[in-house]
Amino acid sequence: MSTLLSLLDAVEMRPDAIALRARSYELLGPVAGRTVVDVGCGGGRAVAELAERGAHAVGVDVDPEMIDAARERWPDAEFHVGDACSLPLETGTAAGYRADKVLHALDDPVRAVAEARRVLAPGGRAVLLGQDWDTIVIDSDDPDTTRRLVHARADRVPSPHVARSYRNLLLDAGFTDPVVEVHTSVFTGEVALSVLHTMTEDENWLAEQAERARTDRIFVAIPMFLAAARR
């Protein structure tokens, strides 16, 4: 868990990640004095940042160890162990719903979006953020192997292509006024190498990427899809 948290911290503190989170908060609309649920909250950084904006922010994650870490890091914030398809909120009590890099990990994203609509009050906003796992771009001397590894990694995810469906998922669940944006995150250096080590154990391929990192030639780009709509 500490290794995962360290990687999350490294990624979350990048300027582009900070800006992307800020944009996701903007798409929630005014949050001061209102309840906002952050689903799949992980280490809890977004919950703390939303609370700083005046929201009653509630973090939910299915992993008890992540919730323990979040509570230790942000003791004044509210966190719950819970499932994205069965949130610990009363119907119609939230003004905002945010799910960052969550829906791809679910077998049934449709149920999760329906649950988002349940907990939101009329006029509340849902914001979905994540990547399409087949669109990871990696510079490599072996593009055929790279393509195979990217697709193999995507196949390990329950819903690898859900990000391209965010807009339709929201519309099908009864949300209105959808907005969709794409923001590309670029990784170089040791952070890029750490990201690639989560993708494969192919030693030969990783050796090339390690040499690229050593000579400042490693390059990874991940398009991040951001969608928002009104309840």
N, C-alpha and C positions, 0 to 999 in steps of 0.2 A: 504493500500500500504506500509506503514512504516513497518508493521509486516512482509510482504513478503520480503521487502528489507533487513530487519534484518536477516531473515533466509537465504536469498541468500548470504549475507555477511559472515555469520557464516560458511556456506558450502564452499564458494569460497576461504576463507582464510585458509582452512585446507591444510596441506602440500601435501596430495595426489591430491587435486583439483588443486593446483598451478602447480604441476608436470604434471598433465594431460593437463592443458591448454598449458603449454610450449611444450608438445609433439604435440599438435594439431597445434601449430605455426610452429614447425619444418616440419610437413607434408605439410604445405602450400608452402614450399620452400623459396627461397630468397624473402623478402618482401620490403627491403629498396628501397624507391623511387617509389614503385608500389602501385596501388590501391587494397585494400582488403576490402571486404564487410563482416561484421559480422551480420548475420540475426538472429533476436530474441535476440538482444543485451542486453535486460534487463537494469540493472543499468549501463552498459557501461564499466565495468572493462576490458573486453577483448579488446575493442576498444582502450582504453588508453594504454594497454600493447603493442598492435600492433603498435601504434603510437610511443611508446618508442623505438621500434625496427626499426623505420625509415619508416614505411609504411604510405601511405595516407589511413588511416583507416576510414571506413564509417559504422556507426551503424544504423541498421534498426530494428524497433520493431512496432508491430501493436497496442501496448498500449500507448496512449498519455501520461499517467501519468508516465510510465517508462521512456519515452523519456525526459519528463520534469526533472525527477530525474537525468538521465544521463547527461543532459546538465548542471544541477546545479553542479554536482560532477566533471565533466570534461569539463569546459567551452571552452577549446581550441580544443576539438574534434568535429567531424562532426556527427550529428545524424539526422535521419529522421523518421517520422511516416510513416510506409508503410507495405505492405502485402508481405509475402514470395513468393507469386505467381505473384507479379507485382512489381518488385523492381525499385526504382528510379535511375537506372543507364542505360546509353546507351549500346547498344549491343556491346559486345566484348571489353569493356573498363577495365575490372578487371583482375588482375593477380591471385587473390585468392578469394575464397568464403568459408565462415565458418558458419555452423549452429550447435549450441550447445544446446541440449535439446529443439529442435524446431519441428522436423518433426512429432513426436508423437501427437502434438497438432493440426495437420492439417487434414482436411477431405480428401485432395488430395495431398499426398506427391509426387506423380509422377509429378504433375504440378510444384511443388516447385523445384524439381531436374532439370526439363526441363528449368526452369527460371534460375537456377544456370548456366547451360550450355550456355544460351543466353548471360548472362552478362560477361562470361569469355572470354578472348582472347584465341586463339589457344595456347596450352601449359600451360594455367592456370590450377590451381589445386583447386579442391573442397574437403572440409573436413567436414564430418558429425560426430556428437558426441551425444550420448544419451543412454538411458536405454531401455531395454525390460521390460515392466511393469509387466509381469508375472514371472519375475525371481528375484524379491525382496526376500531376505532371512532374516527371523526374528526368533530369538530364543524365544520360548513361551512354557508355560505349556499346552497350548491348540492348538496343531498343526492343528486340523480340522477347528477351527474358524479362525486361522491365514491364512490358505490356502483360506478359503472363502473370508476373508477380502481383501487379496491381489488380488484375481481375481475380486472382486467387484470394487476395486479401478481401476484396469486395464480397466474394462468395462466403466468407466467414461471418458476415454481418446479416442479421435477420432481414433487414429491409434496406439494402444498400443504395437503392435508387429513389428513396422516398423524398429526398430534397427537391428533385425535379417535379414532384407532385404536390408540393406544399399548397400552391394556389388552388388546385382542384380539390384537395382534401378539405380546405377551409370552405370553399364554395359548396361542396357536397354536404358538409355538416351544417349548412345554413348561415354561415358567416357572410358578410357583405363588405363591399369596398376594399377588395384585396389590393395590397401593394407588394411587389416583388423586386428585390434588388440582389445583385451579385457582387461580392467583394472578394478579391483574390488575396490570399495570404501567401507570402513568399518566405521561404526558409533557406538559410545558408548556414555554414559553419557547423558547430557541434550540435546545435539544436536540430538542424536538418538531419544529421546523422542519428540522433536519438529518435526522431520521428520514424526514420526508415527501419530502425531496429525493432520497432513495434509492428512492422509490416511483414517481415520475413526473417528466416534464419538461414537463408542461402549464403554460405560463407564466402564463396567466390564473388558473388554480386556485391555483398556488403564490403568486401575488401576493396573493390574498385571505388565504392562510395567513400570509404574511409580515406583512401588516397586523395580523392577529390576534396574531402574536408581538410586534409592536411595542407593541400596546395591552394585552398580557398577557391575551389572550382565546383563545389557541391551546390546543386540547385533543385529545390522542390517548390512547386506552386500548387495550392489547393483552393479552388473556387468555393466560397462560402455563400450559400443561398439564404437570404433573409426575407421572410414573408410576414405580413401582418394583415389582420382583418378585424372587422367589428362584429360583435355579437348582436 
